[in-house]
Amino acid sequence: MVRNFGALFLGLVMAVSLAAPALAAVKVTVNGTPITDVQIAQRVKLLALEGGGGTKGATEQLINEVIQVDEAKRVGIVISESQIDGAFLTVARNLKMSEANLKKVLTQQGVNMQTLRDRLKASLAWQAVAGQVVGQNVQVSDSELDAKAATKVNAANSYDYILKEVLFIGGGGRSGQANSYRAAFKGCDSAVQLSTKYTDVAVTDVGRRHATQLPDALAKELAGINVGGITKPRVVSNGVSMLAVCSKSEARDLTFIKDTIRQEAGNDQLKTAADKYLKDLRAKARISYN
């Protein structure tokens, strides 16, 4: 559980509740907003689920989050309760549990539900700030993309295909029938006719796909199959799937490789720029420790 929470929240930047609980002692004031000992103690408990952070780590996180929330307000970003509800549901799904079970886990660890909701609110707000204010200055040059993409071209991802999928609908127990079909397969033209010998088999046109659009393992397997061949059965969510090669030609296409690199590089640059933006905002903030 600790590892899951740590992986889920790694790299996220999130916010503090502005409402100070009764009888709580103010420990830090940021731009006029108080951070109390109760809020810090709650954040320490939440951080404990992620691997720790202690009082200092919790305090620093909360200070940053007040600054982030203030900046979101300044640029006109408003996060609704329904957005926070959606983010909470996403957290639960990523942890492979229901919302009720997630709430139960937090309660058992002494974490108030509002503590996580505050953090999710700030995450949404800061992501919006990064996209609206910082993102417009993040650019990745085409020449840089071309150079990086060229280094990722190999024999397996240098083909263009026209494919058909043969799906044995049901569970993985149909692998035996799929292997029987594969042994009798004579090419795409007879794929449908051959499927009539079996029940609940769907033959669909996948169409044109470049190897770079496919998972690496599948691209490597297809690279070794000639036209008229078919891949080994793979168990998928709705049955057992095979891909038949109807056409195959060499095609050194960097488009999809570049798209992946562009997204990764853009995300890295956006994070770097957002971190600098936050550092600048913090340098200008009025922070008073009590």
N, C-alpha and C positions, 0 to 999 in steps of 0.2 A: 504493500500500500504506500509506504513512504517513497519508494522508487517511482511509483506511478504518479503520485502528486508532484514529485520533483520534476519528472519529464514533462508533465502537462504544463506546469507554470514556468519552466525555464525560459528566460528571455522575455517574459511578459512584464509589462509595466502597468500597475493598477492603483485604485484610489481609496481615500480615507473618508469615512462618514463625517459630515460636518456637524452632526448633533452630538454634543457632549453629554454623556450620561450623568444623572444627578449624583452628587457627592464625589464625583471623579476629580482628581487633582490634575491641573493643567501642567504638562511637562515641557511642551514646546509650543510656540505660537509662530505660524507661518503666514505672512501677509494678512495678519489679523485673525486667522483661523486657528483655534486651539486644538492641540493633540493631547489627549489625556492619558493617564497611567492605565486606565481601563482599556482604552483602544490599543495601547502598546502591548499590554498583557494578552489581549485577544489575538493580536497579530503574531506574537511569539508562539502561541498555540497552533496557529495556522501554519507558520513556518516549520514547526516541529514535524508536521505531516509531510513536509517536503525535504526533510533532512536537517533542519535546524537553521539558525540565524541569530538567535539570542536577542536580548533587549536592544543592543546597538543596531543590529541589522534590521529589526522591526521598526525602530525609530527612524532610521534613515529612509527606509522604504515608504513610511507614512509621510515623511517630509516631501519626498519626491512626488508622491501622489497628490498632495495638496496643490503643489505647483502645477502639476499636469492638469488637474481639474480646473484650476483657475485659468490656465491658458485655453482650455477647451471652451470655457464660458466666454472668454474674451473674443474668440473668433466665431462665436455664435453656434457652437456645437451643443446640442441637447440630447442626452441619452434617456430614452423612455424606460419605464418599468418593464414593458413587454420585451424590449431588447435585452434587458438583464435576465429576464425569465428564459429567453432563448439561449443566452450564454450559459446559464446554469444547467439547462438541459444538455447542452453540448458537453459540458464538463462531465456530467453523469454518463453520457454515452461513451465518451472517450475512456472513461474508467470502467466501462462495461458494467454499469449498475443503473438501477432506477433512480429517479429523483428522490424517492422516499428513502432508499438505502443510503444515498449520498448524505442526505440530511441526518440520518441515523448515525453515520460514521462521524460526522462533524460534531453532533451532540455528544456522542460518547467521548470525544476528545476535548469536550468543554469549549468548542468553538461556536460562538453565536452565529446564526445564519446570516445576519446583517454584515458580519465581518467579510464573508466571502462575496456577498452581493456588492458591497462597497468596492471591493477589489475588482470585480468583474465590470462594474460601472466605469471605473477608471481605465481599465484595459480597453474597453470599447471607445472611450473618449480619446485616449492617447493615440490609438490606432487611427482614429478619424483625423486628429491633428496632424499626425505624420503624413497621412495621405493628402490632406488638404493644403498644408503649409509647407511641409518638407518635401513631399513627393514630387512636386513640380520642378524641383531643382536637381532631381536624380536622373541622370542619363547615362546609358551605356552605349559606347560607340560601335558602329557596325564593323569597323576594322578589327576592333578588339574581339568582338563576337566571332568573326570569321576565323581569326587566328586560333581561338580556343576551340571552336567547333572542329577545325581541321585536325586537331590532335586527337579527337575522339572518333574519327572515322576508322573503321576496320572492315575486315572481310565480311563479318556477319551482318553489319548494318549498311551494306552498300548495294542492297537489292530492292527492287520494286516488285510487288506481287499483286495478282488478282486472286482472291481467296474465296472459298466456300466454307461454311461451318457445318459440320455434321454433329448434331446434338442428340444424344440418347437421354431423353427426359427422365428424371428421377434421381435416385441416389447413386453413390459411388459403386454400388453393387452391380451396376450395369457395365462395368469395365470389361468383363469377359465377352459380352455381346459386341462391345465397341471394338475389341481386338479382333473378333471374328469378322466384323465388317471391314476393318482395316486390311486384313489378310486377303479379302476378296476384292478390294477396291481396284478399279482399272482406270480411273480418271474422272474428271469433273463431269463429263457428258453423261456418264451412267450413274452419277452419285444418287440422284433421286430414285431411279429405278431400283438400285440395290437396296435403298432404305426401306422399300415396300416389303421386304422379307422380314422386317422387324416391326414391332409395335412401338408406338410413341417415339418416333425418330423424326426430327426436324432438320431439313437441309435448307440453309439460307445463304444468300449471296452477301458476303462481307464486302465485296468490292475491292477497289484498289487501296493498298496499304504499302507504305514504305517501311522498311525494317526499323527505322528509328521511331516509328509510331507504336511499335510492339515491345512487350517486355523483353529484356535482354536474353533470358533463357529461351524464350520462344523464337526470337530472331536467330539465335545460334542454331536451333534445331532446323528451322526453315532453310537456313543457308545450305544445309547439307542434303536437302530434298529436291529432287528434280521435278519438272512439270509432270503432273499426273500422279504425284505422290501425296501422302497424307501423314500428318503428325501422329505421334503416339497419343493415346487417350489421356486427357487431363480431367480430373474431378473438379467441377465448378459448382457454384451455388445451386444451380437448377438441374444438374445431371452430370453427364460425361461428354466432354467436347473434344472434337478433332478438327484441324484445319486442313483443307485440301488445297494444293497448289495448282491453280488453273493457268497461271501465267507467271513468268519470272524473268526479270531482266536486270542487268547491272545498272545502277543509278546512284551516283554519289550526290545525295541530296542533304544539304546542311540545314534546311529549313527548320525541321523539328528539333534537331540538336541545338540550333541557335535559340529557338524559343525557350527551351529548358534552361540554357545558360543565361539567357536574358533575364528570366524570372529569378534565378538564383543570384545572379550578380546584382540585379536590381534590389532584391530583398536585403542583401548584404550592405549595399550602399545606403539603402533607406534606413537600416538600423544604425549604421555609423553616423549618418546625418542627424537622425532623431536623438541619438545619445548626446551629440554635440549641442543640439538645440536645447535639450534639457539642462545640460551643464551650464549653458549661457543663461537660461532662465533662473537657475538656482543661484548663480553668481549675483543676480540682480534682486533676488528675493529678500524680504525682511524676515530673518529667522532669529527668534529669541528663545533661549533655553532658560527654564526656571529651576 
